[in-house]
Amino acid sequence: MNHQKPRDRNRIEPSRARPSEAMGEQRYQELMRGLNHLFLESEHETQDQTAAHRQRVIEEIKALMKHHGLTVEDIGG
């Protein structure tokens, strides 16, 4: 039993070069720009996630300090 969708054999995928065809410089540069964009986007997302995580940790620490009546000096500041 095959659960895969049938492929549309009439659909041409211009981004996929045939193995026998050489990739042109323009297409290569286009792919490299796209790859660079993906890496930068991923890096920004990671930085945003790290900043958000850091902010949550700071808020948690402040709440714990308030709950226990502690100051920065109490914890070694």
N, C-alpha and C positions, 0 to 999 in steps of 0.2 A: 504494500500500500504506500503510495507516494504522496506526501503531504505538501510538497513544494508547489509554488505557483508556477504555472507554465510561462515560459519566456515569450515575449513578443518578438518573433524572429524578424519582423519588419523594422524594428526599432534599431537605429544606428547610434552607437555611443561614440561621439567624436573624440572623447577624452581618452579612449583606449586605442593605442596604436597597435597595429598588427606586428607580431614578432619580426617579420621580414622587413618592416619599414623602419628607417632610422628616424629618431625623434629630432625635429628641427630645433634650432637654438631658441627661437621665439617661444615654442611650446615648453621647452625645458625651463626657460626663465619664468614663464607663467606658473608652472608647477612649483618652482622654488619660491616664488612670491607667496603663493597660497600656503605652502608648508611653513614659511616664516611667519605668516599671519596666524596660523594655527598655534605655533609655538608661543608667540607673543600673547595671544588670547589666553592660552592655558596658564602662562606665567602670571598674567594679571588676575585671573580667577583664583589662583593659588595665593597670591598676595592678599586679595580681598578676603579669602577664607581665613587666612592667618590673622589678619587684622580683626576680623569679626570674632574669631576664637579668643584672641588676646583680650578684647573688650569684655567678652562674657566672663573670662577668668578674673579680670580686674573687678568687675561688678560683684562676682561671687566672693572674692576676698574682702571687699569693702563691707558686704552684708555680714560676713562672718565676724569681721572686726567689730562692727556695730553691735551685733548680737552678743558678743562676749565682752563688750566694753573695752576693747583694746585700741591702742594708739600705735602709730608708726614706731615710736620710741619703745613701746612694749615688745615689739617683735624684732628689734635689733636695728632700728633706723638711726 
